[in-house]
């Protein structure tokens, strides 16, 4: 019998040992280096790979939080949002303890399954296990490629691989997903005791088939701007087959607390604040016509400001050199109208009695709602700010002297922060939800592709399913009929495509004099999309809703949609002084949008350069540009 344990598989088995009973592994009683295909089970490798990919706290903080959530603008952050990266984080993620190990586990499952079937030692469900491993491997490869770019098609099998272009990777993944989904035998079941080795679907093969087709839809749509014919044919073929349409079909894995393990919640580290991003905030504000008193209740009424009030103007303390339409203003209360999912996602500063208030990193910091704006010399207090029951978010970037004078903008106790249910490891990490299928179908319909559901119906189904996720279904009807614009000029109602104009009048207070006045606030010009002339067309509505729905578990998708389309509107990083890692953004162009102002990928780790120089050269050649954060991927916008 051919020996099949290769490099990377030992770590996969080690991961398995953590989450399967000791009895299972004692029964094997084998040296992993000498195990053969009669002594190991395919499901062990599948389990190890899926569990590992939930990301233990070490790699989750670096990749999920500091790369994806920051680049996808689900939180306030620096680093990659201004074109920087960390080679140590990238090396860890790329390495055998993490992504390479997860892919090695998936490849081992495929190898073992094929050998068992060839030897006649498989079970009635071995072929289905093979297809599950192929589907899961396709997801992992898409995750890796969407982060770095070109990757191997023949990697993670113990030898230095060749690197393929992103276009070739996507074509390969689409074929894999089609073939593996079609090859599943839905009449086959697995023993009850075996189901526990699949933490997502319990080896319900009908659901795995739906996931395969949904992933085909996702990846096909990713190609829509660079190969629309291929994207259309692949999408139409996938959407005609069973795909994820209900909450019980979501691809998700339960988080198991905050203790250190791959199944710890990906957002459980106490030192990560998860402060609301300005991008999300500008999409939330005014969207949907639901009043704060309706969302939060009458007890919050005294904190609510008038609908046309933007706040107190502090241009000497808050960055203004950004195209964030809220730049320079501090809202000294709660907005009158805001998407109700905002309050379901983020807890108010000072709202200590709320069950969703999170006290990380420590109680004193979380309760610290009073902070200072300092005088120009930085030694005396200009004004004390009490942020309790206020709602603000600010652009990333270099705030220069304004940042040093401002003790408020990034202090955890003064900013809306992610709700406790996402911080305590009691939720499910979602990889694909039914609302994504709906929004993909809505986009395809707007493009004129053949789909089973009309565009408006799909769009509204996506909104309703996400409202159901947040237990907000009672507001869905009113929300879907709303024609009120958010801070970037987009409304909810499908029938309402009237453009908002370039500016709108709002009331404010001068922070220097205390005098109230009226100011014309510009709706931002998103020059990445239709030269900035369109803010409220159907595609903008779809991607706005998709973006909001994907918070907080799908930041890689929010980042990818922005890279692909330039939607939704991302404000430029503040450039009160030049940003070394983003040299093209400057004082003369910060009001326009450019792909040069947003991260496009992560640099390859030095470990790849050192261990596989030939592969690294292939990867960069296939990338078609320098190995840099600002180099767009094949399927992304280029200018």
Buried (B, 14 or more C-beta within 10 A) or exposed (E): EEEBBBBBBBBBBBBBBEBBEEEBBEEBEBEBEEBBBEBBBBBBBBBBBBBBBBBBBBBBBBBBBBBBBBBBBBBBBBBBBBBBBBBEBBBBBBBBBBBBBBBBBBBBBBBBBBBBBEEEEBBEBBBBBBBBBBBBBBBBBBBBBBBBBBBBBEBBBEEEBBBBBBBBBBBBBBEBBBEBBEBBEEEBBBEEEBBBBBBBBEBBBEBBBBBBBBBBBBBBBBBBBBBEEBBBBBBBBBBEBBBBBEEEBBBBBBBBEBEEBBBBBBBBBEEBBBBBBBBBBBBBBBBBBBBBBBBBEEEBEEBBBEBBBBBBBBBBBBBBBBBBBBBBBBBBBBBBBBBBBBBBBBBBBBBBEBEBBBBBBEEEEBBBBBBBBBBEEEEEEBBEBBBBBBBBBBBBBBBBEBBEBBBBBBBBBBBBBBBBBBBBBBBBBBBBBBBBBBBBBBBBBBBEBEBEBEBBBBBBBBBBBBBBBBEBEEBBEBBBBBEBBBBBBBBBBBEBBEBBEEEBEBBBBBBEEEEEEEBEBEBBBBBBBBEBEBBBBBBBBBBBBBBBBBBBBBBBBBBBBBBBBBBBBBBBBBBBBEBEBBEEBEEEBBBBBBBBBBBBBBBBBBBBBEEBEEBBEBBBEBBBBEBBBBBBBBBBBEE
